[in-house]
């Protein structure tokens, strides 16, 4: 099953509190409601293993998508488009990676 990983930091002008409140109240409910999404998690990255140093990204999203065609169809919905616009106001050059189990 394809898994989409989104790695990103917030824009310097974005509030961590505003972003995290928005993610919990809006982003997570919208994405998890999509019929094409099996699971969706937003992780806040804490530090590099064995160190107090921060990693290169502050956040990671994990989206489990059984059917990529259905997922791309869901992306065109009004709710998803509105959420993507808000996400882009917070996220600074996010990277989206499609991965699969070996």
Phi and psi restraints in degrees (value plus and minus 20) as a CYANA .aco file:
   2 UNK   PHI     -84.2   -44.2
   2 UNK   PSI     122.9   162.9
   3 UNK   PHI    -144.6  -104.6
   3 UNK   PSI     111.8   151.8
   4 UNK   PHI    -123.0   -83.0
   4 UNK   PSI     106.6   146.6
   5 UNK   PHI    -129.2   -89.2
   5 UNK   PSI     109.4   149.4
   6 UNK   PHI    -135.1   -95.1
   6 UNK   PSI     102.9   142.9
   7 UNK   PHI    -134.7   -94.7
   7 UNK   PSI     111.7   151.7
   8 UNK   PHI    -184.2  -144.2
   8 UNK   PSI     140.4   180.4
   9 UNK   PHI    -132.5   -92.5
   9 UNK   PSI     144.1   184.1
  10 UNK   PHI    -104.8   -64.8
  10 UNK   PSI     132.4   172.4
  11 UNK   PHI     -82.8   -42.8
  11 UNK   PSI     130.4   170.4
  12 UNK   PHI     -76.8   -36.8
  12 UNK   PSI     -47.3    -7.3
  13 UNK   PHI    -107.1   -67.1
  13 UNK   PSI     -27.0    13.0
  14 UNK   PHI    -104.7   -64.7
  14 UNK   PSI     119.9   159.9
  15 UNK   PHI    -106.4   -66.4
  15 UNK   PSI     109.5   149.5
  16 UNK   PHI     -79.6   -39.6
  16 UNK   PSI     -64.8   -24.8
  17 UNK   PHI     -82.1   -42.1
  17 UNK   PSI     -65.8   -25.8
  18 UNK   PHI     -82.2   -42.2
  18 UNK   PSI     -63.8   -23.8
  19 UNK   PHI     -82.5   -42.5
  19 UNK   PSI     -70.7   -30.7
  20 UNK   PHI     -84.8   -44.8
  20 UNK   PSI     -57.6   -17.6
  21 UNK   PHI     -84.1   -44.1
  21 UNK   PSI     -63.5   -23.5
  22 UNK   PHI     -82.7   -42.7
  22 UNK   PSI     -64.9   -24.9
  23 UNK   PHI     -79.0   -39.0
  23 UNK   PSI     -64.7   -24.7
  24 UNK   PHI     -90.0   -50.0
  24 UNK   PSI     -61.1   -21.1
  25 UNK   PHI    -104.4   -64.4
  25 UNK   PSI     -51.1   -11.1
  26 UNK   PHI    -139.3   -99.3
  26 UNK   PSI     -77.2   -37.2
  27 UNK   PHI     -83.6   -43.6
  27 UNK   PSI     -73.1   -33.1
  28 UNK   PHI     -81.0   -41.0
  28 UNK   PSI     -67.2   -27.2
  29 UNK   PHI     -81.1   -41.1
  29 UNK   PSI     -58.8   -18.8
  30 UNK   PHI     -88.0   -48.0
  30 UNK   PSI     -68.4   -28.4
  31 UNK   PHI     -86.6   -46.6
  31 UNK   PSI     -61.5   -21.5
  32 UNK   PHI     -89.7   -49.7
  32 UNK   PSI     -39.3     0.7
  33 UNK   PHI     -99.5   -59.5
  33 UNK   PSI     -33.1     6.9
  34 UNK   PHI     -89.3   -49.3
  34 UNK   PSI     112.5   152.5
  35 UNK   PHI     -86.1   -46.1
  35 UNK   PSI     -41.2    -1.2
  36 UNK   PHI    -104.7   -64.7
  36 UNK   PSI     -25.5    14.5
  37 UNK   PHI    -127.7   -87.7
  37 UNK   PSI     102.7   142.7
  38 UNK   PHI    -102.6   -62.6
  38 UNK   PSI     -58.1   -18.1
  39 UNK   PHI    -175.1  -135.1
  39 UNK   PSI     129.3   169.3
  40 UNK   PHI    -166.7  -126.7
  40 UNK   PSI     108.8   148.8
  41 UNK   PHI    -155.6  -115.6
  41 UNK   PSI     125.5   165.5
  42 UNK   PHI    -136.6   -96.6
  42 UNK   PSI     102.8   142.8
  43 UNK   PHI    -131.9   -91.9
  43 UNK   PSI     117.3   157.3
  44 UNK   PHI    -115.7   -75.7
  44 UNK   PSI     103.5   143.5
  45 UNK   PHI     -99.1   -59.1
  45 UNK   PSI     115.0   155.0
  46 UNK   PHI    -118.1   -78.1
  46 UNK   PSI     -78.1   -38.1
  47 UNK   PHI    -184.9  -144.9
  47 UNK   PSI     146.9   186.9
  48 UNK   PHI     -94.1   -54.1
  48 UNK   PSI     120.7   160.7
  49 UNK   PHI     -76.1   -36.1
  49 UNK   PSI     110.7   150.7
  50 UNK   PHI      59.4    99.4
  50 UNK   PSI      -7.5    32.5
  51 UNK   PHI    -171.5  -131.5
  51 UNK   PSI     140.5   180.5
  52 UNK   PHI    -112.3   -72.3
  52 UNK   PSI     -22.0    18.0
  53 UNK   PHI     -89.6   -49.6
  53 UNK   PSI     119.9   159.9
  54 UNK   PHI     -91.4   -51.4
  54 UNK   PSI     132.7   172.7
  55 UNK   PHI    -100.3   -60.3
  55 UNK   PSI    -198.9  -158.9
  56 UNK   PHI     -93.4   -53.4
  56 UNK   PSI     -37.6     2.4
  57 UNK   PHI    -147.9  -107.9
  57 UNK   PSI     125.6   165.6
  58 UNK   PHI    -108.4   -68.4
  58 UNK   PSI     -46.1    -6.1
  59 UNK   PHI    -158.3  -118.3
  59 UNK   PSI     133.6   173.6
  60 UNK   PHI    -160.8  -120.8
  60 UNK   PSI     111.9   151.9
  61 UNK   PHI    -127.8   -87.8
  61 UNK   PSI     120.1   160.1
  62 UNK   PHI    -142.2  -102.2
  62 UNK   PSI      98.6   138.6
  63 UNK   PHI    -141.8  -101.8
  63 UNK   PSI      95.9   135.9
  64 UNK   PHI    -110.0   -70.0
  64 UNK   PSI     100.1   140.1
  65 UNK   PHI    -148.0  -108.0
  65 UNK   PSI      82.3   122.3
  66 UNK   PHI     -84.3   -44.3
  66 UNK   PSI     -50.8   -10.8
  67 UNK   PHI    -155.6  -115.6
  67 UNK   PSI      84.3   124.3
  68 UNK   PHI     -83.0   -43.0
  68 UNK   PSI     -56.3   -16.3
  69 UNK   PHI     -82.0   -42.0
  69 UNK   PSI     -63.3   -23.3
  70 UNK   PHI     -85.3   -45.3
  70 UNK   PSI     -58.0   -18.0
  71 UNK   PHI     -82.8   -42.8
  71 UNK   PSI     -67.1   -27.1
  72 UNK   PHI     -82.1   -42.1
  72 UNK   PSI     -54.8   -14.8
  73 UNK   PHI     -85.7   -45.7
  73 UNK   PSI     -61.8   -21.8
  74 UNK   PHI     -84.9   -44.9
  74 UNK   PSI     -48.9    -8.9
  75 UNK   PHI     -83.6   -43.6
  75 UNK   PSI     -40.1    -0.1
  76 UNK   PHI    -104.3   -64.3
  76 UNK   PSI     -24.4    15.6
  77 UNK   PHI     -86.8   -46.8
  77 UNK   PSI     134.4   174.4
  78 UNK   PHI     -79.5   -39.5
  78 UNK   PSI     -63.8   -23.8
  79 UNK   PHI     -82.9   -42.9
  79 UNK   PSI     -61.5   -21.5
  80 UNK   PHI     -88.9   -48.9
  80 UNK   PSI     -61.8   -21.8
  81 UNK   PHI     -82.6   -42.6
  81 UNK   PSI     -60.9   -20.9
  82 UNK   PHI     -84.2   -44.2
  82 UNK   PSI     -61.8   -21.8
  83 UNK   PHI     -85.9   -45.9
  83 UNK   PSI     -59.0   -19.0
  84 UNK   PHI     -83.9   -43.9
  84 UNK   PSI     -58.5   -18.5
  85 UNK   PHI     -83.0   -43.0
  85 UNK   PSI     -64.7   -24.7
  86 UNK   PHI     -85.9   -45.9
  86 UNK   PSI     -62.2   -22.2
  87 UNK   PHI     -76.6   -36.6
  87 UNK   PSI     -63.6   -23.6
  88 UNK   PHI     -88.2   -48.2
  88 UNK   PSI     -39.8     0.2
  89 UNK   PHI     -95.0   -55.0
  89 UNK   PSI     -45.7    -5.7
  90 UNK   PHI    -114.7   -74.7
  90 UNK   PSI     -66.5   -26.5
  91 UNK   PHI    -102.4   -62.4
  91 UNK   PSI     117.4   157.4
  92 UNK   PHI    -122.4   -82.4
  92 UNK   PSI      81.3   121.3
  93 UNK   PHI      32.2    72.2
  93 UNK   PSI      40.4    80.4
  94 UNK   PHI     -84.6   -44.6
  94 UNK   PSI     129.8   169.8
  95 UNK   PHI    -130.5   -90.5
  95 UNK   PSI     108.6   148.6
  96 UNK   PHI    -132.2   -92.2
  96 UNK   PSI     104.2   144.2
  97 UNK   PHI    -141.7  -101.7
  97 UNK   PSI     110.8   150.8
  98 UNK   PHI    -114.9   -74.9
  98 UNK   PSI     105.9   145.9
  99 UNK   PHI    -148.1  -108.1
  99 UNK   PSI     144.2   184.2
 100 UNK   PHI    -167.3  -127.3
 100 UNK   PSI     139.0   179.0
 101 UNK   PHI     -86.3   -46.3
 101 UNK   PSI     129.6   169.6
